[in-house]
Amino acid sequence: MRALENANSLLMFLLELGVLAAVGYWGLTLATSLWLRILVAVGGIAVFVTVWALFGAAADATYPAEGIWRAALEIGWFGGGATALALAGRTTLAVIFAVLFIINAALRLYWK
């Protein structure tokens, strides 16, 4: 059972990285000049990293979110990643990403 919990933790970490990749990818797909696309991609990633560092980082969050606030943070964070993929035209990938997050969250609640 412990191996499955570890695999689920790895999945969450990969999903966290996926959010950052999705936001950056979305920024680069905008129909505007290259410098503005790069600025939006980097800026979007910076905003997401800052929010996660302040409220969501497992052991090092400055103001760790708990309970319903943690749930809202995760829905916003991972939902933002899925939304970024959808806005970039990767709808199937966005759905897969959202489903993986839901499975991951359900398993974490089950094992808690």
PyMOL commands that set and color helices and strands:
alter all, ss='L'
color gray80, all
select helices_A, chain A and resi 2-28+34-56+68-87+91-111
alter helices_A, ss='H'
color red, helices_A
deselect
rebuild
show_as cartoon
